């Protein structure tokens, strides 16, 4: 609150009006802190109505910017308090940053016409400006609680999204760590495993002689990772079980985006390599150029 008052004084100082001055007081009350603006309407100053209008405009803009930075962060931290036991190290700061980012992105893509047209910031500017014009004071906490319920709900949703994202990342790290632990406890069972992945999501898992490394139930056709639930797990679990000394990934049709390959890279590390141009990959490229 004190920072807000100091900023208001700094921004109002260079404005025209040599005969009037602004003073700011911070007063503690049973309901919190009050920011009180006092005008000195000395001799020869501009009409008081114009001074008050200018002050109201400056105060409204600064107040809204303050709400959507410092106050918003406090509201996010307050929402995150119920998940405090979940976070480790700097994860809470990361959750705050992600929630802020989700709020900004949500405002840009909101399907609600009012928010899409004006955004939370502009809506607050208009509403707080009207309140200050009518009542000359605004209770920020009450304003957010009762007049900006959609904004508070957006903060809750953003926090849930941030927590869910961090939880999924934590589960993924634990999953990768478990696979790494299992893999490190095994001796190499085969020298090489070749993963052929095409642009439709189909994959084949072959040894260096071209024989399938999948179980008999999977050898009838090449598998498609997104065709059946668990096919991605089949590829990962088979490779971890086989514990090849080297994994070679072949991207047919230039297809290079796949979560399973990302996981394999994390698990196998330096043991995973990418094909630089075998006969099959070159033939696929030549066929695609025709």
C-alpha positions in Angstrom: 0.0 0.0 0.0 2.8 2.4 0.8 4.5 1.7 -2.5 1.2 2.6 -4.2 1.1 5.9 -2.4 4.7 6.7 -3.3 4.1 5.9 -6.9 1.0 8.1 -7.1 3.0 11.0 -5.7 5.8 10.5 -8.2 3.5 10.4 -11.2 1.4 13.3 -10.1 4.4 15.5 -9.3 5.2 16.7 -12.8 1.6 17.6 -13.7 0.6 21.2 -14.3 -0.7 23.0 -11.3 2.0 24.9 -9.4 -0.4 26.0 -6.7 -1.7 22.7 -5.5 0.0 19.8 -3.9 -0.9 16.1 -3.2 -0.3 14.4 0.1 -0.7 10.7 0.8 -1.4 9.1 4.1 -1.4 5.4 5.1 -3.8 4.7 7.9 -4.2 1.4 9.7 -7.8 0.4 10.5 -9.6 -2.7 11.9 -10.3 -3.7 8.3 -6.8 -3.3 7.0 -4.9 -0.3 5.6 -6.4 2.8 4.0 -4.7 5.0 1.4 -5.9 8.6 1.9 -5.2 11.3 -0.7 -5.2 14.9 0.4 -5.2 17.9 -1.9 -4.0 21.4 -1.0 -6.1 23.8 -3.0 -3.9 26.9 -2.5 -4.6 30.3 -4.0 -4.5 30.5 -7.8 -4.8 26.7 -8.4 -7.0 25.1 -11.0 -10.7 24.4 -10.3 -11.0 21.7 -7.7 -13.2 19.6 -10.0 -10.5 19.3 -12.6 -7.8 18.5 -10.0 -10.0 15.7 -8.5 -10.8 14.3 -12.0 -7.1 14.2 -12.8 -6.3 12.6 -9.5 -9.1 10.0 -9.9 -7.9 9.0 -13.3 -4.3 8.5 -12.1 -5.3 6.7 -8.9 -7.7 4.4 -10.8 -5.0 3.3 -13.3 -2.3 2.9 -10.7 -4.7 1.0 -8.4 -5.7 -1.4 -11.1 -2.1 -2.1 -12.1 -1.3 -2.7 -8.5 -4.2 -5.1 -8.1 -3.2 -7.1 -11.2 0.5 -7.4 -10.0 1.0 -7.2 -6.2 -2.5 -8.0 -5.1 -3.0 -10.7 -7.7 0.2 -12.4 -6.5 -1.1 -12.3 -2.9 -4.4 -13.9 -4.0 -2.6 -16.6 -5.9 -0.4 -17.3 -2.9 -3.5 -17.4 -0.7 -5.0 -20.0 -3.0 -1.8 -22.0 -3.1 -1.7 -22.3 0.7 -4.0 -25.3 0.6 -1.3 -27.1 -1.5 1.7 -26.0 0.5 2.7 -29.5 1.6 2.9 -30.6 -2.1 5.7 -28.1 -3.1 9.4 -28.6 -2.7 12.2 -26.0 -3.1 11.3 -23.2 -5.5 8.2 -25.1 -6.8 5.8 -22.6 -5.1 7.4 -19.7 -6.9 7.1 -21.6 -10.2 3.4 -22.3 -9.4 2.8 -18.6 -8.9 4.5 -17.7 -12.1 2.5 -20.3 -14.1 -0.8 -19.2 -12.5 0.0 -15.6 -13.6 0.8 -16.8 -17.1 -2.4 -18.8 -17.2 -4.4 -15.7 -16.2 -2.8 -13.6 -18.9 -3.4 -16.2 -21.5 -6.9 -16.9 -20.3 -7.8 -13.2 -20.7 -6.5 -13.2 -24.3 -8.5 -16.2 -25.3 -11.6 -15.9 -23.1 -14.8 -16.7 -25.0 -16.9 -14.5 -22.6 -17.7 -11.5 -24.8 -17.4 -8.9 -22.0 -14.0 -10.1 -20.9 -12.9 -10.7 -24.5 -13.8 -7.1 -25.5 -12.4 -5.3 -22.5 -10.3 -7.7 -20.4 -10.0 -7.8 -16.7 -7.8 -4.7 -16.5 -10.1 -2.4 -18.6 -13.2 -3.7 -16.7 -11.6 -2.8 -13.4 -10.6 0.6 -14.6 -14.1 1.5 -15.6 -15.7 0.0 -12.5 -13.2 1.5 -10.0 -13.4 4.9 -11.8 -17.2 4.9 -11.4 -17.0 3.9 -7.7 -14.4 6.7 -6.9 -16.5 9.2 -8.8 -19.6 8.3 -6.8 -18.2 7.4 -3.4 -14.7 8.9 -3.3 -13.3 5.6 -1.9 -13.1 2.0 -2.8 -12.7 -1.1 -0.6 -10.3 -3.2 -2.8 -10.9 -6.5 -1.0 -14.7 -6.1 -1.1 -14.5 -4.9 -4.7 -12.7 -8.1 -5.8 -14.8 -10.3 -3.6 -18.2 -9.1 -4.7 -17.8 -7.1 -7.9 -15.1 -9.2 -9.6 -16.2 -12.7 -8.8 -15.3 -13.9 -12.3 -11.7 -12.6 -11.8 -11.5 -14.5 -8.5 -12.8 -17.6 -10.1 -10.2 -17.2 -12.9 -7.5 -17.0 -10.2 -8.7 -20.2 -8.6 -8.8 -22.0 -12.0 -5.3 -20.7 -12.9 -3.9 -22.0 -9.6 -5.5 -25.4 -10.1 -4.0 -25.5 -13.6 -0.6 -24.6 -12.3 -0.8 -27.2 -9.5 -2.0 -29.9 -12.0 0.8 -29.1 -14.4 3.5 -29.4 -11.7 1.9 -32.6 -10.3 2.1 -34.2 -13.8 5.7 -33.1 -14.3 6.6 -34.5 -10.8 4.9 -37.8 -11.7 6.8 -37.8 -15.0 10.1 -37.2 -13.3 9.4 -40.0 -10.8 8.4 -42.3 -13.7 11.6 -41.6 -15.7 13.7 -42.0 -12.5 12.1 -45.4 -11.9 12.8 -46.6 -15.4 16.4 -45.3 -15.2 16.9 -47.2 -11.9 15.4 -50.4 -13.4 17.6 -50.0 -16.6 20.8 -49.4 -14.6 20.2 -52.6 -12.7 20.3 -54.8 -15.8 23.1 -56.0 -18.0 22.9 -55.3 -21.7 20.7 -58.0 -23.3 21.0 -57.0 -26.9 23.5 -54.8 -28.7 21.1 -52.6 -30.7 17.4 -51.8 -31.0 16.0 -49.8 -33.9 12.8 -47.8 -33.5 11.2 -46.8 -36.8 8.5 -44.1 -36.4 6.6 -42.6 -39.3 4.5 -39.4 -39.7 1.2 -41.2 -38.8 2.4 -42.5 -35.5 3.1 -46.1 -36.5 6.3 -47.6 -35.1 8.3 -50.8 -35.6 10.8 -52.1 -33.1 13.5 -54.2 -34.8 16.9 -55.7 -34.0 20.0 -55.0 -36.1 19.1 -57.9 -38.4 15.6 -56.5 -39.0 13.7 -59.0 -36.8 10.8 -57.7 -34.7 11.6 -57.2 -31.0 8.0 -57.0 -30.0 6.2 -60.0 -28.5 4.3 -62.4 -30.7 1.0 -60.6 -30.0 2.4 -57.5 -31.6 4.3 -58.8 -34.6 1.4 -59.1 -37.0 1.4 -55.4 -37.8 3.5 -52.4 -37.0 2.0 -50.6 -34.0 0.6 -47.1 -33.9 1.2 -45.3 -30.7 -2.0 -43.4 -30.6 -4.2 -46.2 -31.9 -4.7 -48.2 -28.7 -4.3 -47.2 -25.1 -0.9 -48.6 -23.9 0.9 -48.9 -27.2 3.3 -46.1 -26.2 3.9 -48.1 -23.0 4.5 -51.2 -25.0 7.4 -49.5 -26.8 8.9 -48.1 -23.7 8.5 -51.2 -21.5 9.9 -53.5 -24.2 13.0 -51.4 -24.7 13.6 -51.1 -20.9 13.1 -54.8 -20.5 15.4 -55.7 -23.4 18.1 -53.2 -22.1 19.8 -52.7 -25.4 23.3 -51.2 -25.4 22.2 -48.8 -28.1 18.8 -47.5 -29.3 18.6 -46.1 -32.8 15.6 -43.9 -33.6 14.6 -43.6 -37.3 12.2 -40.8 -38.2 10.4 -41.8 -41.4 8.8 -38.9 -43.3 10.7 -36.5 -41.1 8.4 -37.1 -38.2 10.2 -35.9 -35.1 7.6 -35.1 -32.4 6.6 -37.8 -30.1 6.3 -38.0 -26.3 7.4 -41.7 -26.2 10.7 -40.7 -27.9 11.1 -37.8 -25.5 10.7 -40.3 -22.6 13.2 -42.8 -24.2 15.7 -40.0 -24.5 15.3 -39.1 -20.8 15.7 -42.8 -19.8 18.4 -44.0 -22.1 20.4 -40.8 -22.3 23.7 -41.2 -24.2 22.6 -44.7 -25.2 20.0 -43.3 -27.6 21.0 -42.0 -31.0 19.2 -40.8 -34.1 19.7 -42.2 -37.5 21.7 -40.0 -39.8 20.6 -41.6 -43.0 20.3 -45.4 -43.4 19.1 -47.0 -46.6 15.5 -47.2 -45.4 15.3 -43.6 -44.3 16.9 -42.4 -47.5 14.5 -44.4 -49.5 11.6 -42.9 -47.6 12.9 -39.4 -48.2 13.4 -40.0 -51.9 9.9 -41.4 -52.1 8.5 -38.4 -50.4 10.2 -36.1 -52.9 8.5 -37.7 -55.9 
